[in-house]
Amino acid sequence: MMLESYGIVKIPVAAIWEGPEEIKENSLGETVSAISDEGLYGMGVAITGEEVEGFYPVRTFYNYAGFIRKEAMETGSLDALKAWEQGDLMVIDGGYVDILSLPKVQGVRLLSLFKGSLIKVLSFDIEAEGWARVELLDGRIGYTRNQNLRPKEFSQSGLWTGELPQREIVDEATFRKAVVETAKQYLGTQYRWGGRSTAGIDCSGLTSESYLLNGILIYRDARIEPGFPVHKIPKDEMLPGDLMYFPGHIAMYMGHGAYIHSTGKIGSGGVVINSLNPEAEDYRADLAKSWYASGSIFDAPCGGNMSARIRS
């Protein structure tokens, strides 16, 4: 029986592989990457089986399964994971943020983290104004600017409860605006198959991470999946923040015919904004023709009330 059944990602970005291997052969006989997702620093996983040639099978807190190399995680007990989760965590809110040895730009760089990573904040009340005192997983104490941090809106408790905890949305309009603004913060990020960080991100990485950072756990892949909060809606009822589905691709609707997505298409190669308007310069005819569904986490509002409840 395994004594250590949980892990916390201890490197800036940890690849999550489809199986206990980093490459595979596709249908054309080409050798390609077997990556399916990424874990960011400070994020927990449940270890679901025995080690296989240096890989652990894992389940993420947003209920996605894969394999992580053992050296990318700090393994431990459920109590250790709960202590980390309940230890004043905040989210890194810059594209690439340095953790320094001193609360000044001349400090020694201890670690650099991507947007969405988790960090334990010890104090904002220090002599150097505008800096936060933080603690790394290995116990080292460091500092980062307050502006590099945002509140942690999501919970990782699903790792031990078996449920997907969702933040209560008080105002739908505010949430929709926030999730679109979060997606826009990734504009210009390169396309990376399986990526979910500001180093590189794919289409479902962009949408799922944008929702995650606002407290809602949706499915990681580009489809509507039972058991997750997104449900199908009529295309003409889309509002900003709703999702658009294409074969093997997903985008977020921004309103006024615009949508944001991460695309590997030559000429884009990353997070861009396109239009549904055939007259627009950034119109994508291929996507307009293959767009087969739209999805939302919200029920239709009653009597025009924009505080519609989230579906579970």
KAGIHU-V302873 format. One record per run of one state. SS is the DSSP state (helix for helix, strand for strand, loop for the rest). FROM is the first residue (numbers start at 1). TO is the last residue. Records with the same first field share a line. If there is no record, write none. Layout:
BEGIN
SS->FROM-TO, FROM-TO
END
This chain:
BEGIN
loop->1-5, 10-12, 18-22, 26-30, 34-34, 41-43, 48-51, 53-54, 61-64, 77-77, 86-88, 93-95, 101-108, 115-117, 124-130, 136-140, 152-157, 162-171, 185-189, 192-195, 198-199, 202-202, 213-230, 234-234, 238-242, 247-248, 256-257, 264-269, 276-282, 284-284, 291-292, 297-297, 299-309, 311-312
strand->6-9, 13-17, 23-25, 31-33, 35-40, 44-47, 52-52, 55-60, 65-69, 73-76, 89-92, 96-100, 109-114, 118-123, 131-135, 141-145, 149-151, 190-191, 196-197, 200-201, 231-233, 243-246, 249-255, 258-263, 270-275, 283-283, 293-296, 298-298, 310-310
helix->70-72, 78-85, 146-148, 158-161, 172-184, 203-212, 235-237, 285-290
END
